[in-house]
Amino acid sequence: IKINRRKVDFIINNNNSKESLLKKVENILRNI
């Protein structure tokens, strides 16, 4: 599985909500 590190770091650095972060991570994983 290849993960776009920059995209993940961007989301983590620009997200204060754990729930929202989890949703975004799930969306990324679905798109891999």
C-alpha positions in Angstrom: 0.0 0.0 0.0 1.4 3.4 -1.0 0.4 6.3 1.1 0.9 9.9 0.0 3.0 11.1 3.0 2.6 14.8 2.2 -1.2 14.5 2.0 -1.3 12.7 5.3 1.0 15.2 7.0 -1.1 18.0 5.6 -4.3 16.6 7.0 -2.8 15.9 10.4 -1.2 19.4 10.6 -4.4 21.2 9.6 -6.9 19.2 11.6 -7.8 19.7 15.2 -10.7 17.3 15.3 -10.0 13.6 15.8 -13.3 12.6 14.4 -12.7 14.6 11.2 -9.2 13.4 11.0 -10.3 9.8 11.2 -12.9 10.4 8.4 -10.3 11.9 6.2 -7.9 9.1 6.8 -10.6 6.6 6.0 -11.3 8.4 2.7 -7.6 8.3 1.8 -7.4 4.6 2.6 -10.5 3.9 0.4 -8.8 5.7 -2.5 -5.6 3.7 -2.4 
